[in-house]
Amino acid sequence: MQLTISQQLGLDPTTVANFFMNARRRGHDQRTDDDISTVSSGSSHALDEQQ
């Protein structure tokens, strides 16, 4: 699938593979952030201190 995408877009297959790898990582990071906000007492102040 990634090979087909790279051929159709004229991109290097490594570029397409990196895109999907980064997309998976971003999705994982987003779920982690959601878990942190759920665990905290609902206060956005606790999240502000972490950043």
FITOR-132978 format. One record per residue: x, y, z of N, C-alpha, C in turn. Coordinates in pm, whole numbers, padded with zeros to 5 digits. Each point is the difference from the previous one (the first is absolute). Example, Ala and Ser with C-alpha at 12.3 -4.5 7.8 and 13.67 -1.06 7.14 Angstrom:
<pts>
<pt n_xx="01319" n_yy="-00569" n_zz="00780" ca_xx="-00089" ca_yy="00119" ca_zz="00000" c_xx="00090" c_yy="00120" c_zz="00000"/>
<pt n_xx="-00035" n_yy="00105" n_zz="-00072" ca_xx="00082" ca_yy="00119" ca_zz="00006" c_xx="-00077" c_yy="00109" c_zz="00073"/>
</pts>
This chain:
<pts>
<pt n_xx="00082" n_yy="-00119" n_zz="00000" ca_xx="-00082" ca_yy="00119" ca_zz="00000" c_xx="00087" c_yy="00125" c_zz="00000"/>
<pt n_xx="00100" n_yy="00003" n_zz="00088" ca_xx="00086" ca_yy="00118" ca_zz="00006" c_xx="00079" c_yy="00018" c_zz="-00129"/>
<pt n_xx="00038" n_yy="-00111" n_zz="-00063" ca_xx="00072" ca_yy="00006" ca_zz="-00127" c_xx="-00089" c_yy="00061" c_zz="-00107"/>
<pt n_xx="-00126" n_yy="-00040" n_zz="-00003" ca_xx="-00095" ca_yy="00056" ca_zz="-00097" c_xx="-00017" c_yy="00149" c_zz="00022"/>
<pt n_xx="-00014" n_yy="00041" n_zz="00124" ca_xx="-00015" ca_yy="00142" ca_zz="00033" c_xx="00122" c_yy="00078" c_zz="-00045"/>
<pt n_xx="00119" n_yy="-00053" n_zz="00028" ca_xx="00123" ca_yy="00071" ca_zz="-00037" c_xx="00011" c_yy="00013" c_zz="-00151"/>
<pt n_xx="-00039" n_yy="-00104" n_zz="-00074" ca_xx="00006" ca_yy="00006" ca_zz="-00146" c_xx="-00100" c_yy="00100" c_zz="-00056"/>
<pt n_xx="-00120" n_yy="00001" n_zz="00054" ca_xx="-00103" ca_yy="00091" ca_zz="-00051" c_xx="00032" c_yy="00145" c_zz="00031"/>
<pt n_xx="00065" n_yy="00025" n_zz="00113" ca_xx="00033" ca_yy="00137" ca_zz="00038" c_xx="00139" c_yy="00042" c_zz="-00045"/>
<pt n_xx="00076" n_yy="-00095" n_zz="-00051" ca_xx="00136" ca_yy="00031" ca_zz="-00045" c_xx="00094" c_yy="00027" c_zz="00116"/>
<pt n_xx="-00023" n_yy="-00067" n_zz="00112" ca_xx="00084" ca_yy="00017" ca_zz="00118" c_xx="00085" c_yy="-00123" c_zz="00022"/>
<pt n_xx="00108" n_yy="00018" n_zz="00074" ca_xx="00085" ca_yy="-00112" ca_zz="00039" c_xx="-00077" c_yy="-00090" c_zz="00097"/>
<pt n_xx="00007" n_yy="-00130" n_zz="-00015" ca_xx="-00071" ca_yy="-00090" ca_zz="00093" c_xx="00037" c_yy="00023" c_zz="00146"/>
<pt n_xx="00124" n_yy="00040" n_zz="00026" ca_xx="00041" ca_yy="00028" ca_zz="00138" c_xx="-00077" c_yy="00119" c_zz="00057"/>
<pt n_xx="-00025" n_yy="00100" n_zz="-00084" ca_xx="-00076" ca_yy="00118" ca_zz="00044" c_xx="-00141" c_yy="-00040" c_zz="00042"/>
<pt n_xx="-00062" n_yy="-00085" n_zz="-00080" ca_xx="-00137" ca_yy="-00044" ca_zz="00031" c_xx="00000" c_yy="-00086" c_zz="00127"/>
<pt n_xx="00099" n_yy="-00087" n_zz="00013" ca_xx="00009" ca_yy="-00084" ca_zz="00120" c_xx="00018" c_yy="00086" c_zz="00125"/>
<pt n_xx="00085" n_yy="00103" n_zz="-00010" ca_xx="00021" ca_yy="00091" ca_zz="00113" c_xx="-00127" c_yy="00075" c_zz="00036"/>
<pt n_xx="-00077" n_yy="00039" n_zz="-00102" ca_xx="-00126" ca_yy="00071" ca_zz="00026" c_xx="-00093" c_yy="-00087" c_zz="00085"/>
<pt n_xx="-00015" n_yy="-00126" n_zz="-00040" ca_xx="-00090" ca_yy="-00088" ca_zz="00074" c_xx="00053" c_yy="-00031" c_zz="00139"/>
<pt n_xx="00131" n_yy="-00014" n_zz="00011" ca_xx="00060" ca_yy="-00024" ca_zz="00132" c_xx="-00026" c_yy="00119" c_zz="00092"/>
<pt n_xx="00018" n_yy="00120" n_zz="-00052" ca_xx="-00024" ca_yy="00119" ca_zz="00081" c_xx="-00148" c_yy="00016" c_zz="00033"/>
<pt n_xx="-00087" n_yy="-00035" n_zz="-00093" ca_xx="-00144" ca_yy="00009" ca_zz="00026" c_xx="-00040" c_yy="-00094" c_zz="00113"/>
<pt n_xx="00056" n_yy="-00122" n_zz="00000" ca_xx="-00029" ca_yy="-00092" ca_zz="00110" c_xx="00050" c_yy="00057" c_zz="00132"/>
<pt n_xx="00118" n_yy="00060" n_zz="-00002" ca_xx="00057" ca_yy="00056" ca_zz="00122" c_xx="-00085" c_yy="00118" c_zz="00050"/>
<pt n_xx="-00045" n_yy="00085" n_zz="-00092" ca_xx="-00085" ca_yy="00112" ca_zz="00040" c_xx="-00130" c_yy="-00050" c_zz="00061"/>
<pt n_xx="-00058" n_yy="-00104" n_zz="-00057" ca_xx="-00122" ca_yy="-00057" ca_zz="00055" c_xx="00022" c_yy="-00056" c_zz="00138"/>
<pt n_xx="00114" n_yy="-00065" n_zz="00021" ca_xx="00033" ca_yy="-00056" ca_zz="00132" c_xx="00020" c_yy="00113" c_zz="00100"/>
<pt n_xx="00071" n_yy="00107" n_zz="-00039" ca_xx="00022" ca_yy="00114" ca_zz="00089" c_xx="-00131" c_yy="00066" c_zz="00037"/>
<pt n_xx="-00091" n_yy="00011" n_zz="-00095" ca_xx="-00128" ca_yy="00063" ca_zz="00028" c_xx="-00080" c_yy="-00082" c_zz="00100"/>
<pt n_xx="00000" n_yy="-00132" n_zz="-00015" ca_xx="-00072" ca_yy="-00085" ca_zz="00095" c_xx="00061" c_yy="00011" c_zz="00139"/>
<pt n_xx="00132" n_yy="00013" n_zz="00008" ca_xx="00067" ca_yy="00015" ca_zz="00129" c_xx="-00043" c_yy="00131" c_zz="00065"/>
<pt n_xx="-00006" n_yy="00108" n_zz="-00079" ca_xx="-00044" ca_yy="00129" ca_zz="00053" c_xx="-00144" c_yy="-00008" c_zz="00050"/>
<pt n_xx="-00085" n_yy="-00071" n_zz="-00073" ca_xx="-00139" ca_yy="-00016" ca_zz="00043" c_xx="-00007" c_yy="-00076" c_zz="00131"/>
<pt n_xx="00083" n_yy="-00102" n_zz="00016" ca_xx="00002" ca_yy="-00077" ca_zz="00124" c_xx="00043" c_yy="00087" c_zz="00117"/>
<pt n_xx="00098" n_yy="00085" n_zz="-00019" ca_xx="00048" ca_yy="00088" ca_zz="00107" c_xx="-00110" c_yy="00096" c_zz="00042"/>
<pt n_xx="-00072" n_yy="00057" n_zz="-00096" ca_xx="-00105" ca_yy="00096" ca_zz="00035" c_xx="-00116" c_yy="-00070" c_zz="00070"/>
<pt n_xx="-00024" n_yy="-00125" n_zz="-00032" ca_xx="-00107" ca_yy="-00075" ca_zz="00066" c_xx="00038" c_yy="-00034" c_zz="00143"/>
<pt n_xx="00127" n_yy="-00034" n_zz="00022" ca_xx="00046" ca_yy="-00038" ca_zz="00132" c_xx="00006" c_yy="00121" c_zz="00092"/>
<pt n_xx="00039" n_yy="00115" n_zz="-00053" ca_xx="00006" ca_yy="00120" ca_zz="00084" c_xx="-00142" c_yy="00035" c_zz="00046"/>
<pt n_xx="-00010" n_yy="00082" n_zz="00098" ca_xx="-00130" ca_yy="00029" ca_zz="00060" c_xx="-00085" c_yy="00091" c_zz="-00088"/>
<pt n_xx="00028" n_yy="00001" n_zz="-00128" ca_xx="-00076" ca_yy="00085" ca_zz="-00090" c_xx="00053" c_yy="00141" c_zz="-00003"/>
<pt n_xx="00105" n_yy="00026" n_zz="00071" ca_xx="00056" ca_yy="00134" ca_zz="00006" c_xx="00098" c_yy="00021" c_zz="-00114"/>
<pt n_xx="-00020" n_yy="00104" n_zz="-00078" ca_xx="00096" ca_yy="00030" ca_zz="-00107" c_xx="00128" c_yy="00058" c_zz="00059"/>
<pt n_xx="-00005" n_yy="00046" n_zz="00125" ca_xx="00118" ca_yy="00056" ca_zz="00066" c_xx="00108" c_yy="-00107" c_zz="00016"/>
<pt n_xx="-00038" n_yy="-00121" n_zz="00030" ca_xx="00096" ca_yy="-00109" ca_zz="00015" c_xx="00071" c_yy="-00028" c_zz="-00132"/>
<pt n_xx="-00071" n_yy="00010" n_zz="-00110" ca_xx="00062" ca_yy="-00022" ca_zz="-00130" c_xx="00092" c_yy="00115" c_zz="-00037"/>
<pt n_xx="-00038" n_yy="00122" n_zz="00037" ca_xx="00083" ca_yy="00116" ca_zz="-00030" c_xx="00135" c_yy="-00010" c_zz="00069"/>
<pt n_xx="00004" n_yy="-00053" n_zz="00121" ca_xx="00125" ca_yy="-00014" ca_zz="00073" c_xx="00092" c_yy="-00102" c_zz="-00066"/>
<pt n_xx="-00058" n_yy="-00102" n_zz="-00063" ca_xx="00081" ca_yy="-00103" ca_zz="-00065" c_xx="00068" c_yy="00053" c_zz="-00125"/>
<pt n_xx="-00061" n_yy="00094" n_zz="-00067" ca_xx="00055" ca_yy="00053" ca_zz="-00125" c_xx="00091" c_yy="00111" c_zz="00033"/>
</pts>
